[in-house]
Amino acid sequence: MQNCTVCGAAMAPGETVCRHCGRAHYGAVCPGCQQPAPTLVRGGKVICSGCGTTRGPLSGVPLNMAGQAHRVGSVVTSVLAWAFVLGGLAIGGLVGLVVSLVAKVFAGSALWGLGVGLFLGALGGAAGALTMKGSRHLDARAKSIRDEAYEQSILAMAASRRGSVTTLEVSQQLGVPLSEADRLLGEMSQKGRAFVEINREGILQYTFKDVPGALAPTVVAGPSTGVRVETATASEVAKQRVDREFEEIRARAQGGSQRQS
């Protein structure tokens, strides 16, 4: 028996989709962090994307393979869409030319050929537009599946790090750019899955309180060193910190002037 890493609901053995929240779980439970996280290939070894424990080659879905089937389908349908458009124009032009020549032989108007050519070209364009729409839908679905897999890894990381991770930790562990790690964590915080705080080193820290097995963030005694917000970007958090420090400086200045008077 295992629990969903998102909502904590019980999941039957071998079940890969939580019946309560619908979250997909990639692969078997890692023996190190006890989380169903995707795997990563690093240094010739297959490791858990959550804690780095070495795992077997068939123990989970590789993180870089998540959503690839939809991505391949998107590329194929995109090529097919252009084939419809170009094929429709080519066939329309050829048939239109033939119809125009036949019309001239029978003393008819060449506009018949133009009309037929435009009709066939429009059919090809319409078919291409519909196919391209399907390609974009598959591409969007591929990105969604990929983000879900990365979120699963981040949740596993949080469960093995007392419930909190930083952008740098996610970037290094998952092998993604800092901007991509910041985007993933920012979207998770906007969805209400994490809240943001500034630790004593002034680094943004994302805390997942509802991750099963994770501990609440440790409260450090002493002067306040950070700002906690429900959802905020790095620039917003920095602005709040500057405003708070400005208020402290102004309060000290007013206190000093009162003592002098």
C-alpha positions as CSV (number, residue, x, y, z in Angstrom):
1,M,0.0,0.0,0.0
2,Q,1.3,3.5,-0.9
3,N,0.0,7.0,-0.6
4,C,-0.4,9.7,-3.2
5,T,2.4,12.2,-2.9
6,V,0.0,15.0,-3.8
7,C,-3.1,14.5,-1.7
8,G,-2.0,11.6,0.6
9,A,-4.9,9.3,-0.4
10,A,-4.2,5.6,-0.2
11,M,-3.4,3.8,-3.5
12,A,-3.6,0.1,-4.3
13,P,-0.4,-1.8,-5.2
14,G,0.4,-1.3,-8.8
15,E,-2.0,1.7,-9.2
16,T,-0.3,4.5,-11.2
17,V,-3.1,7.1,-11.1
18,C,-4.6,8.4,-7.9
19,R,-8.3,8.0,-7.8
20,H,-8.8,11.0,-5.5
21,C,-6.8,13.8,-7.2
22,G,-6.0,12.1,-10.6
23,R,-2.3,12.6,-10.3
24,A,-0.2,10.2,-12.4
25,H,2.6,8.4,-10.6
26,Y,5.6,7.5,-12.7
27,G,7.2,4.1,-11.9
28,A,7.6,2.0,-8.8
29,V,8.3,3.5,-5.4
30,C,11.9,4.4,-4.8
31,P,13.5,2.4,-2.0
32,G,15.4,5.5,-0.9
33,C,12.8,8.2,-0.6
34,Q,9.7,6.0,-0.8
35,Q,8.3,8.2,-3.5
36,P,7.0,7.1,-7.0
37,A,9.3,9.5,-8.8
38,P,10.6,9.3,-12.4
39,T,14.1,8.2,-13.0
40,L,17.1,10.0,-14.4
41,V,20.2,8.6,-16.3
42,R,23.3,10.3,-14.9
43,G,26.9,9.1,-15.1
44,G,25.8,5.8,-16.8
45,K,23.5,5.0,-13.8
46,V,19.7,5.1,-13.5
47,I,18.9,7.1,-10.4
48,C,15.8,8.5,-8.7
49,S,15.0,12.0,-9.7
50,G,13.8,12.8,-6.2
51,C,16.7,11.6,-4.0
52,G,19.4,10.3,-6.3
53,T,19.3,6.7,-5.1
54,T,20.5,4.2,-7.7
55,R,17.5,2.3,-9.3
56,G,17.1,-0.4,-11.9
57,P,16.8,0.5,-15.6
58,L,13.1,-0.7,-15.6
59,S,12.1,0.7,-12.2
60,G,10.4,3.8,-13.5
61,V,9.7,6.1,-16.5
62,P,12.7,8.2,-17.5
63,L,12.1,11.9,-16.9
64,N,13.2,12.8,-20.4
65,M,10.7,10.4,-21.9
66,A,7.6,11.9,-20.3
67,G,5.4,13.3,-23.0
68,Q,7.6,12.2,-25.9
69,A,4.9,10.1,-27.6
70,H,2.6,13.2,-27.8
71,R,5.6,15.3,-29.0
72,V,6.3,12.8,-31.8
73,G,2.7,12.8,-32.8
74,S,2.7,16.6,-32.8
75,V,5.6,16.6,-35.2
76,V,4.1,14.0,-37.5
77,T,0.7,15.8,-37.7
78,S,2.5,19.1,-38.3
79,V,4.3,17.6,-41.3
80,L,1.0,16.1,-42.5
81,A,-0.7,19.5,-42.2
82,W,1.8,21.1,-44.5
83,A,1.5,18.2,-46.9
84,F,-2.3,18.9,-47.0
85,V,-1.7,22.6,-47.7
86,L,1.0,22.2,-50.3
87,G,-0.7,19.2,-51.9
88,G,-4.0,21.0,-52.1
89,L,-2.4,24.0,-53.8
90,A,-0.5,21.7,-56.3
91,I,-3.4,19.5,-57.1
92,G,-5.7,22.5,-57.3
93,G,-3.4,24.3,-59.7
94,L,-2.9,21.2,-61.9
95,V,-6.6,20.3,-62.1
96,G,-7.5,24.0,-62.7
97,L,-5.1,24.2,-65.6
98,V,-6.5,21.0,-67.1
99,V,-10.1,22.2,-66.7
100,S,-9.1,25.6,-68.3
101,L,-7.6,23.8,-71.3
102,V,-10.6,21.6,-71.8
103,A,-12.9,24.6,-71.5
104,K,-11.0,26.4,-74.2
105,V,-11.3,23.4,-76.5
106,F,-15.0,23.5,-76.1
107,A,-15.2,27.3,-76.3
108,G,-15.9,27.6,-72.7
109,S,-14.6,30.1,-70.1
110,A,-11.2,29.6,-68.5
111,L,-12.8,30.8,-65.2
112,W,-14.1,27.2,-64.7
113,G,-10.5,26.1,-64.3
114,L,-9.8,28.9,-61.9
115,G,-12.9,28.1,-59.8
116,V,-12.0,24.4,-59.6
117,G,-8.4,25.2,-58.7
118,L,-9.4,27.6,-55.9
119,F,-11.9,25.0,-54.6
120,L,-9.4,22.2,-54.3
121,G,-6.8,24.6,-52.9
122,A,-9.3,25.7,-50.2
123,L,-10.1,22.1,-49.3
124,G,-6.4,21.4,-48.9
125,G,-6.0,24.5,-46.7
126,A,-8.9,23.6,-44.5
127,A,-7.6,20.1,-44.0
128,G,-4.2,21.5,-43.2
129,A,-5.6,24.0,-40.7
130,L,-7.5,21.2,-38.9
131,T,-4.5,19.0,-38.8
132,M,-2.3,21.8,-37.5
133,K,-4.8,22.5,-34.7
134,G,-4.5,18.8,-33.7
135,S,-0.7,19.1,-33.8
136,R,-0.8,22.1,-31.4
137,H,-3.1,20.2,-29.1
138,L,-0.7,17.3,-29.0
139,D,2.2,19.6,-28.4
140,A,0.3,21.3,-25.5
141,R,-0.5,17.9,-24.0
142,A,3.2,16.8,-24.3
143,K,4.2,19.9,-22.3
144,S,1.5,19.2,-19.7
145,I,2.7,15.6,-19.3
146,R,6.3,16.7,-19.1
147,D,5.5,19.3,-16.4
148,E,3.5,16.8,-14.4
149,A,6.5,14.4,-14.4
150,Y,8.8,17.2,-13.3
151,E,6.4,18.2,-10.6
152,Q,6.3,14.6,-9.4
153,S,10.1,14.7,-9.1
154,I,10.0,18.0,-7.2
155,L,7.4,16.6,-4.8
156,A,9.7,13.6,-4.2
157,M,12.6,16.0,-3.6
158,A,10.6,18.0,-1.1
159,A,9.6,14.8,0.8
160,S,13.3,13.9,1.2
161,R,14.4,17.5,2.2
162,R,12.1,18.3,5.1
163,G,9.4,19.6,2.8
164,S,11.4,22.5,1.2
165,V,13.5,22.9,-2.0
166,T,15.2,25.8,-3.7
167,T,15.5,26.7,-7.3
168,L,19.2,25.8,-7.4
169,E,18.5,22.4,-5.8
170,V,15.8,21.6,-8.4
171,S,18.0,22.8,-11.2
172,Q,21.0,20.7,-10.1
173,Q,19.0,17.6,-9.3
174,L,16.9,17.5,-12.4
175,G,19.5,18.9,-14.8
176,V,17.3,21.8,-16.0
177,P,18.2,25.5,-16.4
178,L,17.6,27.8,-13.5
179,S,14.9,29.6,-15.5
180,E,13.0,26.4,-16.1
181,A,13.3,25.4,-12.4
182,D,12.0,28.8,-11.4
183,R,9.1,28.5,-13.8
184,L,8.1,25.0,-12.5
185,L,8.3,26.1,-8.8
186,G,6.5,29.3,-9.6
187,E,3.6,27.6,-11.3
188,M,3.3,25.1,-8.4
189,S,3.1,27.9,-5.9
190,Q,0.5,29.7,-8.0
191,K,-1.6,26.5,-7.9
192,G,-1.4,26.5,-4.1
193,R,0.9,23.5,-3.8
194,A,3.7,25.4,-2.2
195,F,4.3,28.7,-0.5
196,V,7.4,30.8,-0.8
197,E,9.7,32.2,1.9
198,I,13.1,33.7,2.1
199,N,15.6,31.8,4.3
200,R,18.4,33.2,6.4
201,E,20.7,33.3,3.4
202,G,18.2,35.4,1.4
203,I,17.4,32.5,-1.0
204,L,13.8,31.8,-2.1
205,Q,12.7,28.6,-0.6
206,Y,9.5,26.7,-1.7
207,T,7.8,24.7,1.1
208,F,5.3,21.9,0.5
209,K,3.5,21.3,3.8
210,D,1.1,18.7,2.4
211,V,3.8,16.3,1.2
212,P,3.4,13.0,3.1
213,G,6.4,12.4,5.4
214,A,7.7,15.9,5.1
215,L,8.4,18.0,8.2
216,A,7.2,21.5,8.7
217,P,9.8,24.2,8.0
218,T,12.1,24.9,10.9
219,V,11.5,28.3,12.6
220,V,14.9,29.9,13.4
221,A,15.1,31.9,16.6
222,G,16.5,35.5,16.4
223,P,15.8,38.5,14.3
224,S,13.4,38.1,11.4
225,T,15.3,37.3,8.2
226,G,12.7,36.7,5.6
227,V,9.3,37.3,4.2
228,R,6.7,34.5,3.7
229,V,4.2,34.9,0.9
230,E,1.6,32.6,-0.6
231,T,2.4,33.3,-4.2
232,A,5.0,35.8,-5.4
233,T,7.6,36.2,-8.0
234,A,11.3,36.9,-7.2
235,S,10.8,40.6,-8.0
236,E,7.7,40.9,-5.8
237,V,9.5,39.3,-2.9
238,A,12.5,41.5,-3.3
239,K,10.3,44.6,-3.4
240,Q,8.5,43.5,-0.2
241,R,11.9,43.0,1.5
242,V,13.1,46.5,0.4
243,D,9.9,48.1,1.6
244,R,10.2,46.4,5.0
245,E,13.8,47.5,5.5
246,F,12.9,51.1,4.5
247,E,10.1,51.1,7.1
248,E,12.6,49.9,9.8
249,I,15.1,52.6,8.8
250,R,12.4,55.3,9.0
251,A,11.2,54.1,12.3
252,R,14.7,54.2,13.8
253,A,15.3,57.7,12.4
254,Q,12.0,59.0,13.9
255,G,13.0,57.4,17.3
256,G,16.4,59.1,17.2
257,S,14.9,62.5,16.4
258,Q,12.4,62.2,19.3
259,R,15.2,61.4,21.8
260,Q,17.2,64.4,20.6
261,S,14.2,66.8,21.1
